């Protein structure tokens, strides 16, 4: 019998306060494992956001290093061309 069927239906079955408490405890036992989900999701969102920020920072450093390498190669290329022209 569900709690709702005994309340206000005029049935002769009596639902005691102990029955209500027991059913509420059963509902609480079902719901309790679901309560950490928002905390877990918040922690996951924080982790993803932090990793995204780290990725942006790493990409910035990588782009800067690539530019430095390309600039250095561009500076070295004329010197190599001059050296090759002298030896030819």
Buried (B, 14 or more C-beta within 10 A) or exposed (E): EEEEEBEEEEEEEEBEEEBEEEEEEEEEEEEEEEEEEEEEEEEEEEEEEEEEEEEEEEEEEEEEEEEEEEEEEEEEEEEEEEEEEEEE
